[in-house]
Each structure stands twice: as C-alpha cells, then as structure tokens.
Amino acid sequence: MPVKNLKQAIGINDKFQFIQELFRGDVDMYERSIKTINEFHTLQEAEYWIERELKIRQGWLDDTRTVQHFYSLVKKRFS
C-alpha cells in the first residue's frame, strides 16, 4: 500500500534509529532529507538522490538492516 507522506510512515522508534545510525545524530539533516524525498515524483528520482546525497556522504552500507529498512519505506512511498 503506497504511503503519501514518508514522515508519517516512519514510526518513532525507526525515526530515532535512522537519526542515530544513518544521519549521525543530525536531526535537521534527517528532517530535510525526508522532506526532499517526499517531494520527488518517482522512486528513481528518490533513489538517485539518496545514492548521491546520503549513501555516499554518510557512508551507508547496503547490507545493514537499518539501511535496508529505510529503503523499504522509501519504496513504499512510491509504490
């Protein structure tokens, strides 16, 4: 089932885990990133931006559970 707003789809526990593990404790970066992802029209746009702006800069590893969970929520946003 598609999600219209990624921010609302992320539970409080996931939010804090994402902030700590994926955004190095930076709440503002997390909030800006979720807002940016919500503004995209396609999954391809979101994936490209995540790859360039988050994964590389933050050093995300695709095989971690937290990264995989974040991606699964993003995919729901655009499904």
mmCIF file of the N, C-alpha and C atoms, coordinates in Angstrom:
data_MODEL
# 
_entry.id   MODEL 
# 
loop_
_atom_site.group_PDB 
_atom_site.id 
_atom_site.type_symbol 
_atom_site.label_atom_id 
_atom_site.label_alt_id 
_atom_site.label_comp_id 
_atom_site.label_asym_id 
_atom_site.label_entity_id 
_atom_site.label_seq_id 
_atom_site.pdbx_PDB_ins_code 
_atom_site.Cartn_x 
_atom_site.Cartn_y 
_atom_site.Cartn_z 
_atom_site.occupancy 
_atom_site.B_iso_or_equiv 
_atom_site.pdbx_formal_charge 
_atom_site.auth_seq_id 
_atom_site.auth_comp_id 
_atom_site.auth_asym_id 
_atom_site.auth_atom_id 
_atom_site.pdbx_PDB_model_num 
ATOM 1   N N  . MET A 1 1  ? 0.842  -1.185 0.000  1.00 0.00 ? 1  MET A N  1 
ATOM 2   C CA . MET A 1 1  ? 0.000  0.000  0.000  1.00 0.00 ? 1  MET A CA 1 
ATOM 3   C C  . MET A 1 1  ? 0.886  1.247  0.000  1.00 0.00 ? 1  MET A C  1 
ATOM 4   N N  . PRO A 1 2  ? 0.670  2.167  -0.947 1.00 0.00 ? 2  PRO A N  1 
ATOM 5   C CA . PRO A 1 2  ? 1.511  3.357  -1.026 1.00 0.00 ? 2  PRO A CA 1 
ATOM 6   C C  . PRO A 1 2  ? 1.338  4.265  0.189  1.00 0.00 ? 2  PRO A C  1 
ATOM 7   N N  . VAL A 1 3  ? 2.379  5.005  0.454  1.00 0.00 ? 3  VAL A N  1 
ATOM 8   C CA . VAL A 1 3  ? 2.401  5.945  1.563  1.00 0.00 ? 3  VAL A CA 1 
ATOM 9   C C  . VAL A 1 3  ? 2.512  7.340  0.957  1.00 0.00 ? 3  VAL A C  1 
ATOM 10  N N  . LYS A 1 4  ? 1.633  8.251  1.335  1.00 0.00 ? 4  LYS A N  1 
ATOM 11  C CA . LYS A 1 4  ? 1.674  9.597  0.756  1.00 0.00 ? 4  LYS A CA 1 
ATOM 12  C C  . LYS A 1 4  ? 2.753  10.463 1.384  1.00 0.00 ? 4  LYS A C  1 
ATOM 13  N N  . ASN A 1 5  ? 3.012  10.240 2.664  1.00 0.00 ? 5  ASN A N  1 
ATOM 14  C CA . ASN A 1 5  ? 3.975  11.066 3.376  1.00 0.00 ? 5  ASN A CA 1 
ATOM 15  C C  . ASN A 1 5  ? 4.940  10.157 4.128  1.00 0.00 ? 5  ASN A C  1 
ATOM 16  N N  . LEU A 1 6  ? 6.175  10.158 3.697  1.00 0.00 ? 6  LEU A N  1 
ATOM 17  C CA . LEU A 1 6  ? 7.182  9.295  4.305  1.00 0.00 ? 6  LEU A CA 1 
ATOM 18  C C  . LEU A 1 6  ? 7.357  9.601  5.791  1.00 0.00 ? 6  LEU A C  1 
ATOM 19  N N  . LYS A 1 7  ? 7.273  10.862 6.150  1.00 0.00 ? 7  LYS A N  1 
ATOM 20  C CA . LYS A 1 7  ? 7.440  11.256 7.554  1.00 0.00 ? 7  LYS A CA 1 
ATOM 21  C C  . LYS A 1 7  ? 6.418  10.563 8.451  1.00 0.00 ? 7  LYS A C  1 
ATOM 22  N N  . GLN A 1 8  ? 5.174  10.476 7.979  1.00 0.00 ? 8  GLN A N  1 
ATOM 23  C CA . GLN A 1 8  ? 4.120  9.843  8.766  1.00 0.00 ? 8  GLN A CA 1 
ATOM 24  C C  . GLN A 1 8  ? 4.245  8.325  8.777  1.00 0.00 ? 8  GLN A C  1 
ATOM 25  N N  . ALA A 1 9  ? 4.913  7.769  7.791  1.00 0.00 ? 9  ALA A N  1 
ATOM 26  C CA . ALA A 1 9  ? 5.058  6.312  7.693  1.00 0.00 ? 9  ALA A CA 1 
ATOM 27  C C  . ALA A 1 9  ? 6.164  5.772  8.594  1.00 0.00 ? 9  ALA A C  1 
ATOM 28  N N  . ILE A 1 10 ? 7.024  6.667  9.079  1.00 0.00 ? 10 ILE A N  1 
ATOM 29  C CA . ILE A 1 10 ? 8.153  6.246  9.910  1.00 0.00 ? 10 ILE A CA 1 
ATOM 30  C C  . ILE A 1 10 ? 7.756  6.360  11.374 1.00 0.00 ? 10 ILE A C  1 
ATOM 31  N N  . GLY A 1 11 ? 7.761  5.232  12.065 1.00 0.00 ? 11 GLY A N  1 
ATOM 32  C CA . GLY A 1 11 ? 7.426  5.212  13.485 1.00 0.00 ? 11 GLY A CA 1 
ATOM 33  C C  . GLY A 1 11 ? 8.500  5.886  14.320 1.00 0.00 ? 11 GLY A C  1 
ATOM 34  N N  . ILE A 1 12 ? 8.161  6.213  15.545 1.00 0.00 ? 12 ILE A N  1 
ATOM 35  C CA . ILE A 1 12 ? 9.073  6.951  16.425 1.00 0.00 ? 12 ILE A CA 1 
ATOM 36  C C  . ILE A 1 12 ? 10.365 6.179  16.686 1.00 0.00 ? 12 ILE A C  1 
ATOM 37  N N  . ASN A 1 13 ? 10.271 4.876  16.898 1.00 0.00 ? 13 ASN A N  1 
ATOM 38  C CA . ASN A 1 13 ? 11.484 4.089  17.143 1.00 0.00 ? 13 ASN A CA 1 
ATOM 39  C C  . ASN A 1 13 ? 12.379 4.062  15.919 1.00 0.00 ? 13 ASN A C  1 
ATOM 40  N N  . ASP A 1 14 ? 11.770 3.869  14.737 1.00 0.00 ? 14 ASP A N  1 
ATOM 41  C CA . ASP A 1 14 ? 12.546 3.886  13.498 1.00 0.00 ? 14 ASP A CA 1 
ATOM 42  C C  . ASP A 1 14 ? 13.179 5.250  13.277 1.00 0.00 ? 14 ASP A C  1 
ATOM 43  N N  . LYS A 1 15 ? 12.429 6.304  13.558 1.00 0.00 ? 15 LYS A N  1 
ATOM 44  C CA . LYS A 1 15 ? 12.950 7.662  13.373 1.00 0.00 ? 15 LYS A CA 1 
ATOM 45  C C  . LYS A 1 15 ? 14.233 7.858  14.175 1.00 0.00 ? 15 LYS A C  1 
ATOM 46  N N  . PHE A 1 16 ? 14.204 7.499  15.444 1.00 0.00 ? 16 PHE A N  1 
ATOM 47  C CA . PHE A 1 16 ? 15.387 7.690  16.272 1.00 0.00 ? 16 PHE A CA 1 
ATOM 48  C C  . PHE A 1 16 ? 16.534 6.789  15.829 1.00 0.00 ? 16 PHE A C  1 
ATOM 49  N N  . GLN A 1 17 ? 16.211 5.584  15.401 1.00 0.00 ? 17 GLN A N  1 
ATOM 50  C CA . GLN A 1 17 ? 17.252 4.688  14.898 1.00 0.00 ? 17 GLN A CA 1 
ATOM 51  C C  . GLN A 1 17 ? 17.877 5.263  13.626 1.00 0.00 ? 17 GLN A C  1 
ATOM 52  N N  . PHE A 1 18 ? 17.056 5.749  12.707 1.00 0.00 ? 18 PHE A N  1 
ATOM 53  C CA . PHE A 1 18 ? 17.573 6.337  11.472 1.00 0.00 ? 18 PHE A CA 1 
ATOM 54  C C  . PHE A 1 18 ? 18.456 7.547  11.779 1.00 0.00 ? 18 PHE A C  1 
ATOM 55  N N  . ILE A 1 19 ? 17.990 8.412  12.674 1.00 0.00 ? 19 ILE A N  1 
ATOM 56  C CA . ILE A 1 19 ? 18.765 9.609  13.017 1.00 0.00 ? 19 ILE A CA 1 
ATOM 57  C C  . ILE A 1 19 ? 20.126 9.212  13.577 1.00 0.00 ? 19 ILE A C  1 
ATOM 58  N N  . GLN A 1 20 ? 20.142 8.262  14.502 1.00 0.00 ? 20 GLN A N  1 
ATOM 59  C CA . GLN A 1 20 ? 21.401 7.869  15.128 1.00 0.00 ? 20 GLN A CA 1 
ATOM 60  C C  . GLN A 1 20 ? 22.323 7.100  14.185 1.00 0.00 ? 20 GLN A C  1 
ATOM 61  N N  . GLU A 1 21 ? 21.775 6.127  13.458 1.00 0.00 ? 21 GLU A N  1 
ATOM 62  C CA . GLU A 1 21 ? 22.613 5.233  12.666 1.00 0.00 ? 21 GLU A CA 1 
ATOM 63  C C  . GLU A 1 21 ? 22.881 5.722  11.245 1.00 0.00 ? 21 GLU A C  1 
ATOM 64  N N  . LEU A 1 22 ? 21.933 6.423  10.653 1.00 0.00 ? 22 LEU A N  1 
ATOM 65  C CA . LEU A 1 22 ? 22.091 6.821  9.254  1.00 0.00 ? 22 LEU A CA 1 
ATOM 66  C C  . LEU A 1 22 ? 22.445 8.296  9.077  1.00 0.00 ? 22 LEU A C  1 
ATOM 67  N N  . PHE A 1 23 ? 22.048 9.128  10.026 1.00 0.00 ? 23 PHE A N  1 
ATOM 68  C CA . PHE A 1 23 ? 22.260 10.568 9.890  1.00 0.00 ? 23 PHE A CA 1 
ATOM 69  C C  . PHE A 1 23 ? 23.215 11.114 10.951 1.00 0.00 ? 23 PHE A C  1 
ATOM 70  N N  . ARG A 1 24 ? 23.960 10.228 11.593 1.00 0.00 ? 24 ARG A N  1 
ATOM 71  C CA . ARG A 1 24 ? 24.998 10.603 12.566 1.00 0.00 ? 24 ARG A CA 1 
ATOM 72  C C  . ARG A 1 24 ? 24.488 11.544 13.654 1.00 0.00 ? 24 ARG A C  1 
ATOM 73  N N  . GLY A 1 25 ? 23.240 11.325 14.064 1.00 0.00 ? 25 GLY A N  1 
ATOM 74  C CA . GLY A 1 25 ? 22.665 12.123 15.143 1.00 0.00 ? 25 GLY A CA 1 
ATOM 75  C C  . GLY A 1 25 ? 22.146 13.490 14.724 1.00 0.00 ? 25 GLY A C  1 
ATOM 76  N N  . ASP A 1 26 ? 22.178 13.796 13.435 1.00 0.00 ? 26 ASP A N  1 
ATOM 77  C CA . ASP A 1 26 ? 21.776 15.115 12.933 1.00 0.00 ? 26 ASP A CA 1 
ATOM 78  C C  . ASP A 1 26 ? 20.281 15.127 12.585 1.00 0.00 ? 26 ASP A C  1 
ATOM 79  N N  . VAL A 1 27 ? 19.481 15.631 13.521 1.00 0.00 ? 27 VAL A N  1 
ATOM 80  C CA . VAL A 1 27 ? 18.028 15.666 13.350 1.00 0.00 ? 27 VAL A CA 1 
ATOM 81  C C  . VAL A 1 27 ? 17.644 16.539 12.159 1.00 0.00 ? 27 VAL A C  1 
ATOM 82  N N  . ASP A 1 28 ? 18.309 17.683 12.007 1.00 0.00 ? 28 ASP A N  1 
ATOM 83  C CA . ASP A 1 28 ? 17.984 18.589 10.903 1.00 0.00 ? 28 ASP A CA 1 
ATOM 84  C C  . ASP A 1 28 ? 18.239 17.934 9.550  1.00 0.00 ? 28 ASP A C  1 
ATOM 85  N N  . MET A 1 29 ? 19.339 17.224 9.414  1.00 0.00 ? 29 MET A N  1 
ATOM 86  C CA . MET A 1 29 ? 19.639 16.541 8.156  1.00 0.00 ? 29 MET A CA 1 
ATOM 87  C C  . MET A 1 29 ? 18.581 15.476 7.870  1.00 0.00 ? 29 MET A C  1 
ATOM 88  N N  . TYR A 1 30 ? 18.178 14.761 8.901  1.00 0.00 ? 30 TYR A N  1 
ATOM 89  C CA . TYR A 1 30 ? 17.125 13.751 8.749  1.00 0.00 ? 30 TYR A CA 1 
ATOM 90  C C  . TYR A 1 30 ? 15.835 14.402 8.248  1.00 0.00 ? 30 TYR A C  1 
ATOM 91  N N  . GLU A 1 31 ? 15.396 15.465 8.916  1.00 0.00 ? 31 GLU A N  1 
ATOM 92  C CA . GLU A 1 31 ? 14.144 16.141 8.557  1.00 0.00 ? 31 GLU A CA 1 
ATOM 93  C C  . GLU A 1 31 ? 14.203 16.689 7.133  1.00 0.00 ? 31 GLU A C  1 
ATOM 94  N N  . ARG A 1 32 ? 15.318 17.330 6.778  1.00 0.00 ? 32 ARG A N  1 
ATOM 95  C CA . ARG A 1 32 ? 15.471 17.866 5.415  1.00 0.00 ? 32 ARG A CA 1 
ATOM 96  C C  . ARG A 1 32 ? 15.452 16.749 4.387  1.00 0.00 ? 32 ARG A C  1 
ATOM 97  N N  . SER A 1 33 ? 16.089 15.641 4.704  1.00 0.00 ? 33 SER A N  1 
ATOM 98  C CA . SER A 1 33 ? 16.158 14.513 3.773  1.00 0.00 ? 33 SER A CA 1 
ATOM 99  C C  . SER A 1 33 ? 14.783 13.902 3.545  1.00 0.00 ? 33 SER A C  1 
ATOM 100 N N  . ILE A 1 34 ? 14.023 13.701 4.598  1.00 0.00 ? 34 ILE A N  1 
ATOM 101 C CA . ILE A 1 34 ? 12.675 13.144 4.463  1.00 0.00 ? 34 ILE A CA 1 
ATOM 102 C C  . ILE A 1 34 ? 11.798 14.096 3.652  1.00 0.00 ? 34 ILE A C  1 
ATOM 103 N N  . LYS A 1 35 ? 11.913 15.391 3.922  1.00 0.00 ? 35 LYS A N  1 
ATOM 104 C CA . LYS A 1 35 ? 11.141 16.393 3.168  1.00 0.00 ? 35 LYS A CA 1 
ATOM 105 C C  . LYS A 1 35 ? 11.508 16.339 1.688  1.00 0.00 ? 35 LYS A C  1 
ATOM 106 N N  . THR A 1 36 ? 12.786 16.257 1.388  1.00 0.00 ? 36 THR A N  1 
ATOM 107 C CA . THR A 1 36 ? 13.250 16.199 -0.002 1.00 0.00 ? 36 THR A CA 1 
ATOM 108 C C  . THR A 1 36 ? 12.733 14.949 -0.693 1.00 0.00 ? 36 THR A C  1 
ATOM 109 N N  . ILE A 1 37 ? 12.849 13.804 -0.039 1.00 0.00 ? 37 ILE A N  1 
ATOM 110 C CA . ILE A 1 37 ? 12.378 12.540 -0.626 1.00 0.00 ? 37 ILE A CA 1 
ATOM 111 C C  . ILE A 1 37 ? 10.881 12.612 -0.898 1.00 0.00 ? 37 ILE A C  1 
ATOM 112 N N  . ASN A 1 38 ? 10.124 13.193 0.018  1.00 0.00 ? 38 ASN A N  1 
ATOM 113 C CA . ASN A 1 38 ? 8.673  13.334 -0.166 1.00 0.00 ? 38 ASN A CA 1 
ATOM 114 C C  . ASN A 1 38 ? 8.320  14.166 -1.397 1.00 0.00 ? 38 ASN A C  1 
ATOM 115 N N  . GLU A 1 39 ? 9.194  15.088 -1.778 1.00 0.00 ? 39 GLU A N  1 
ATOM 116 C CA . GLU A 1 39 ? 8.913  15.987 -2.899 1.00 0.00 ? 39 GLU A CA 1 
ATOM 117 C C  . GLU A 1 39 ? 9.169  15.351 -4.261 1.00 0.00 ? 39 GLU A C  1 
ATOM 118 N N  . PHE A 1 40 ? 9.887  14.240 -4.300 1.00 0.00 ? 40 PHE A N  1 
ATOM 119 C CA . PHE A 1 40 ? 10.140 13.576 -5.579 1.00 0.00 ? 40 PHE A CA 1 
ATOM 120 C C  . PHE A 1 40 ? 8.864  12.930 -6.102 1.00 0.00 ? 40 PHE A C  1 
ATOM 121 N N  . HIS A 1 41 ? 8.819  12.747 -7.428 1.00 0.00 ? 41 HIS A N  1 
ATOM 122 C CA . HIS A 1 41 ? 7.637  12.169 -8.071 1.00 0.00 ? 41 HIS A CA 1 
ATOM 123 C C  . HIS A 1 41 ? 7.802  10.696 -8.402 1.00 0.00 ? 41 HIS A C  1 
ATOM 124 N N  . THR A 1 42 ? 9.051  10.223 -8.455 1.00 0.00 ? 42 THR A N  1 
ATOM 125 C CA . THR A 1 42 ? 9.287  8.821  -8.807 1.00 0.00 ? 42 THR A CA 1 
ATOM 126 C C  . THR A 1 42 ? 10.316 8.204  -7.871 1.00 0.00 ? 42 THR A C  1 
ATOM 127 N N  . LEU A 1 43 ? 10.264 6.886  -7.780 1.00 0.00 ? 43 LEU A N  1 
ATOM 128 C CA . LEU A 1 43 ? 11.249 6.155  -6.983 1.00 0.00 ? 43 LEU A CA 1 
ATOM 129 C C  . LEU A 1 43 ? 12.649 6.361  -7.545 1.00 0.00 ? 43 LEU A C  1 
ATOM 130 N N  . GLN A 1 44 ? 12.768 6.413  -8.864 1.00 0.00 ? 44 GLN A N  1 
ATOM 131 C CA . GLN A 1 44 ? 14.075 6.583  -9.492 1.00 0.00 ? 44 GLN A CA 1 
ATOM 132 C C  . GLN A 1 44 ? 14.723 7.904  -9.082 1.00 0.00 ? 44 GLN A C  1 
ATOM 133 N N  . GLU A 1 45 ? 13.930 8.973  -9.020 1.00 0.00 ? 45 GLU A N  1 
ATOM 134 C CA . GLU A 1 45 ? 14.459 10.264 -8.571 1.00 0.00 ? 45 GLU A CA 1 
ATOM 135 C C  . GLU A 1 45 ? 14.953 10.162 -7.128 1.00 0.00 ? 45 GLU A C  1 
ATOM 136 N N  . ALA A 1 46 ? 14.139 9.549  -6.289 1.00 0.00 ? 46 ALA A N  1 
ATOM 137 C CA . ALA A 1 46 ? 14.490 9.415  -4.873 1.00 0.00 ? 46 ALA A CA 1 
ATOM 138 C C  . ALA A 1 46 ? 15.741 8.563  -4.700 1.00 0.00 ? 46 ALA A C  1 
ATOM 139 N N  . GLU A 1 47 ? 15.808 7.439  -5.406 1.00 0.00 ? 47 GLU A N  1 
ATOM 140 C CA . GLU A 1 47 ? 16.978 6.558  -5.286 1.00 0.00 ? 47 GLU A CA 1 
ATOM 141 C C  . GLU A 1 47 ? 18.253 7.256  -5.746 1.00 0.00 ? 47 GLU A C  1 
ATOM 142 N N  . TYR A 1 48 ? 18.169 8.001  -6.830 1.00 0.00 ? 48 TYR A N  1 
ATOM 143 C CA . TYR A 1 48 ? 19.340 8.726  -7.330 1.00 0.00 ? 48 TYR A CA 1 
ATOM 144 C C  . TYR A 1 48 ? 19.820 9.730  -6.287 1.00 0.00 ? 48 TYR A C  1 
ATOM 145 N N  . TRP A 1 49 ? 18.884 10.485 -5.712 1.00 0.00 ? 49 TRP A N  1 
ATOM 146 C CA . TRP A 1 49 ? 19.242 11.488 -4.717 1.00 0.00 ? 49 TRP A CA 1 
ATOM 147 C C  . TRP A 1 49 ? 19.813 10.832 -3.453 1.00 0.00 ? 49 TRP A C  1 
ATOM 148 N N  . ILE A 1 50 ? 19.181 9.752  -3.001 1.00 0.00 ? 50 ILE A N  1 
ATOM 149 C CA . ILE A 1 50 ? 19.666 9.040  -1.814 1.00 0.00 ? 50 ILE A CA 1 
ATOM 150 C C  . ILE A 1 50 ? 21.083 8.532  -2.048 1.00 0.00 ? 50 ILE A C  1 
ATOM 151 N N  . GLU A 1 51 ? 21.319 7.952  -3.209 1.00 0.00 ? 51 GLU A N  1 
ATOM 152 C CA . GLU A 1 51 ? 22.650 7.433  -3.545 1.00 0.00 ? 51 GLU A CA 1 
ATOM 153 C C  . GLU A 1 51 ? 23.693 8.546  -3.481 1.00 0.00 ? 51 GLU A C  1 
ATOM 154 N N  . ARG A 1 52 ? 23.381 9.676  -4.098 1.00 0.00 ? 52 ARG A N  1 
ATOM 155 C CA . ARG A 1 52 ? 24.342 10.763 -4.225 1.00 0.00 ? 52 ARG A CA 1 
ATOM 156 C C  . ARG A 1 52 ? 24.492 11.572 -2.943 1.00 0.00 ? 52 ARG A C  1 
ATOM 157 N N  . GLU A 1 53 ? 23.369 11.908 -2.319 1.00 0.00 ? 53 GLU A N  1 
ATOM 158 C CA . GLU A 1 53 ? 23.403 12.831 -1.186 1.00 0.00 ? 53 GLU A CA 1 
ATOM 159 C C  . GLU A 1 53 ? 23.495 12.164 0.187  1.00 0.00 ? 53 GLU A C  1 
ATOM 160 N N  . LEU A 1 54 ? 23.039 10.949 0.303  1.00 0.00 ? 54 LEU A N  1 
ATOM 161 C CA . LEU A 1 54 ? 23.039 10.305 1.616  1.00 0.00 ? 54 LEU A CA 1 
ATOM 162 C C  . LEU A 1 54 ? 24.013 9.139  1.685  1.00 0.00 ? 54 LEU A C  1 
ATOM 163 N N  . LYS A 1 55 ? 23.834 8.171  0.812  1.00 0.00 ? 55 LYS A N  1 
ATOM 164 C CA . LYS A 1 55 ? 24.620 6.941  0.898  1.00 0.00 ? 55 LYS A CA 1 
ATOM 165 C C  . LYS A 1 55 ? 26.123 7.222  0.829  1.00 0.00 ? 55 LYS A C  1 
ATOM 166 N N  . ILE A 1 56 ? 26.534 7.978  -0.144 1.00 0.00 ? 56 ILE A N  1 
ATOM 167 C CA . ILE A 1 56 ? 27.966 8.250  -0.310 1.00 0.00 ? 56 ILE A CA 1 
ATOM 168 C C  . ILE A 1 56 ? 28.475 9.170  0.799  1.00 0.00 ? 56 ILE A C  1 
ATOM 169 N N  . ARG A 1 57 ? 27.770 10.261 1.046  1.00 0.00 ? 57 ARG A N  1 
ATOM 170 C CA . ARG A 1 57 ? 28.232 11.243 2.041  1.00 0.00 ? 57 ARG A CA 1 
ATOM 171 C C  . ARG A 1 57 ? 28.193 10.719 3.472  1.00 0.00 ? 57 ARG A C  1 
ATOM 172 N N  . GLN A 1 58 ? 27.211 9.879  3.773  1.00 0.00 ? 58 GLN A N  1 
ATOM 173 C CA . GLN A 1 58 ? 27.075 9.360  5.135  1.00 0.00 ? 58 GLN A CA 1 
ATOM 174 C C  . GLN A 1 58 ? 27.741 7.997  5.313  1.00 0.00 ? 58 GLN A C  1 
ATOM 175 N N  . GLY A 1 59 ? 28.204 7.407  4.215  1.00 0.00 ? 59 GLY A N  1 
ATOM 176 C CA . GLY A 1 59 ? 28.886 6.118  4.303  1.00 0.00 ? 59 GLY A CA 1 
ATOM 177 C C  . GLY A 1 59 ? 27.960 4.949  4.581  1.00 0.00 ? 59 GLY A C  1 
ATOM 178 N N  . TRP A 1 60 ? 26.736 5.003  4.037  1.00 0.00 ? 60 TRP A N  1 
ATOM 179 C CA . TRP A 1 60 ? 25.784 3.920  4.253  1.00 0.00 ? 60 TRP A CA 1 
ATOM 180 C C  . TRP A 1 60 ? 26.247 2.653  3.555  1.00 0.00 ? 60 TRP A C  1 
ATOM 181 N N  . LEU A 1 61 ? 26.053 1.520  4.215  1.00 0.00 ? 61 LEU A N  1 
ATOM 182 C CA . LEU A 1 61 ? 26.346 0.213  3.636  1.00 0.00 ? 61 LEU A CA 1 
ATOM 183 C C  . LEU A 1 61 ? 25.023 -0.483 3.330  1.00 0.00 ? 61 LEU A C  1 
ATOM 184 N N  . ASP A 1 62 ? 24.869 -0.932 2.081  1.00 0.00 ? 62 ASP A N  1 
ATOM 185 C CA . ASP A 1 62 ? 23.600 -1.524 1.642  1.00 0.00 ? 62 ASP A CA 1 
ATOM 186 C C  . ASP A 1 62 ? 23.188 -2.761 2.429  1.00 0.00 ? 62 ASP A C  1 
ATOM 187 N N  . ASP A 1 63 ? 24.151 -3.460 2.996  1.00 0.00 ? 63 ASP A N  1 
ATOM 188 C CA . ASP A 1 63 ? 23.811 -4.724 3.652  1.00 0.00 ? 63 ASP A CA 1 
ATOM 189 C C  . ASP A 1 63 ? 23.429 -4.574 5.124  1.00 0.00 ? 63 ASP A C  1 
ATOM 190 N N  . THR A 1 64 ? 23.337 -3.345 5.617  1.00 0.00 ? 64 THR A N  1 
ATOM 191 C CA . THR A 1 64 ? 22.914 -3.180 7.007  1.00 0.00 ? 64 THR A CA 1 
ATOM 192 C C  . THR A 1 64 ? 21.390 -3.174 7.092  1.00 0.00 ? 64 THR A C  1 
ATOM 193 N N  . ARG A 1 65 ? 20.880 -3.706 8.173  1.00 0.00 ? 65 ARG A N  1 
ATOM 194 C CA . ARG A 1 65 ? 19.439 -3.814 8.360  1.00 0.00 ? 65 ARG A CA 1 
ATOM 195 C C  . ARG A 1 65 ? 18.769 -2.441 8.363  1.00 0.00 ? 65 ARG A C  1 
ATOM 196 N N  . THR A 1 66 ? 19.403 -1.463 8.978  1.00 0.00 ? 66 THR A N  1 
ATOM 197 C CA . THR A 1 66 ? 18.810 -0.130 9.072  1.00 0.00 ? 66 THR A CA 1 
ATOM 198 C C  . THR A 1 66 ? 18.682 0.520  7.696  1.00 0.00 ? 66 THR A C  1 
ATOM 199 N N  . VAL A 1 67 ? 19.714 0.401  6.874  1.00 0.00 ? 67 VAL A N  1 
ATOM 200 C CA . VAL A 1 67 ? 19.665 0.954  5.514  1.00 0.00 ? 67 VAL A CA 1 
ATOM 201 C C  . VAL A 1 67 ? 18.586 0.245  4.705  1.00 0.00 ? 67 VAL A C  1 
ATOM 202 N N  . GLN A 1 68 ? 18.532 -1.061 4.813  1.00 0.00 ? 68 GLN A N  1 
ATOM 203 C CA . GLN A 1 68 ? 17.526 -1.827 4.071  1.00 0.00 ? 68 GLN A CA 1 
ATOM 204 C C  . GLN A 1 68 ? 16.108 -1.433 4.501  1.00 0.00 ? 68 GLN A C  1 
ATOM 205 N N  . HIS A 1 69 ? 15.921 -1.223 5.789  1.00 0.00 ? 69 HIS A N  1 
ATOM 206 C CA . HIS A 1 69 ? 14.603 -0.825 6.293  1.00 0.00 ? 69 HIS A CA 1 
ATOM 207 C C  . HIS A 1 69 ? 14.229 0.575  5.779  1.00 0.00 ? 69 HIS A C  1 
ATOM 208 N N  . PHE A 1 70 ? 15.185 1.489  5.795  1.00 0.00 ? 70 PHE A N  1 
ATOM 209 C CA . PHE A 1 70 ? 14.941 2.839  5.282  1.00 0.00 ? 70 PHE A CA 1 
ATOM 210 C C  . PHE A 1 70 ? 14.524 2.773  3.814  1.00 0.00 ? 70 PHE A C  1 
ATOM 211 N N  . TYR A 1 71 ? 15.271 2.005  3.018  1.00 0.00 ? 71 TYR A N  1 
ATOM 212 C CA . TYR A 1 71 ? 14.944 1.848  1.595  1.00 0.00 ? 71 TYR A CA 1 
ATOM 213 C C  . TYR A 1 71 ? 13.559 1.235  1.402  1.00 0.00 ? 71 TYR A C  1 
ATOM 214 N N  . SER A 1 72 ? 13.188 0.283  2.250  1.00 0.00 ? 72 SER A N  1 
ATOM 215 C CA . SER A 1 72 ? 11.870 -0.351 2.097  1.00 0.00 ? 72 SER A CA 1 
ATOM 216 C C  . SER A 1 72 ? 10.750 0.663  2.326  1.00 0.00 ? 72 SER A C  1 
ATOM 217 N N  . LEU A 1 73 ? 10.951 1.585  3.256  1.00 0.00 ? 73 LEU A N  1 
ATOM 218 C CA . LEU A 1 73 ? 9.945  2.626  3.497  1.00 0.00 ? 73 LEU A CA 1 
ATOM 219 C C  . LEU A 1 73 ? 9.888  3.619  2.337  1.00 0.00 ? 73 LEU A C  1 
ATOM 220 N N  . VAL A 1 74 ? 11.048 3.944  1.785  1.00 0.00 ? 74 VAL A N  1 
ATOM 221 C CA . VAL A 1 74 ? 11.080 4.840  0.624  1.00 0.00 ? 74 VAL A CA 1 
ATOM 222 C C  . VAL A 1 74 ? 10.348 4.186  -0.544 1.00 0.00 ? 74 VAL A C  1 
ATOM 223 N N  . LYS A 1 75 ? 10.577 2.904  -0.755 1.00 0.00 ? 75 LYS A N  1 
ATOM 224 C CA . LYS A 1 75 ? 9.910  2.191  -1.853 1.00 0.00 ? 75 LYS A CA 1 
ATOM 225 C C  . LYS A 1 75 ? 8.398  2.178  -1.657 1.00 0.00 ? 75 LYS A C  1 
ATOM 226 N N  . LYS A 1 76 ? 7.949  2.029  -0.413 1.00 0.00 ? 76 LYS A N  1 
ATOM 227 C CA . LYS A 1 76 ? 6.506  2.086  -0.133 1.00 0.00 ? 76 LYS A CA 1 
ATOM 228 C C  . LYS A 1 76 ? 5.930  3.446  -0.504 1.00 0.00 ? 76 LYS A C  1 
ATOM 229 N N  . ARG A 1 77 ? 6.714  4.474  -0.280 1.00 0.00 ? 77 ARG A N  1 
ATOM 230 C CA . ARG A 1 77 ? 6.268  5.842  -0.593 1.00 0.00 ? 77 ARG A CA 1 
ATOM 231 C C  . ARG A 1 77 ? 5.923  5.973  -2.080 1.00 0.00 ? 77 ARG A C  1 
ATOM 232 N N  . PHE A 1 78 ? 6.639  5.250  -2.927 1.00 0.00 ? 78 PHE A N  1 
ATOM 233 C CA . PHE A 1 78 ? 6.466  5.404  -4.373 1.00 0.00 ? 78 PHE A CA 1 
ATOM 234 C C  . PHE A 1 78 ? 5.799  4.204  -5.039 1.00 0.00 ? 78 PHE A C  1 
ATOM 235 N N  . SER A 1 79 ? 5.304  3.254  -4.259 1.00 0.00 ? 79 SER A N  1 
ATOM 236 C CA . SER A 1 79 ? 4.702  2.058  -4.865 1.00 0.00 ? 79 SER A CA 1 
ATOM 237 C C  . SER A 1 79 ? 3.261  2.306  -5.283 1.00 0.00 ? 79 SER A C  1 
# 
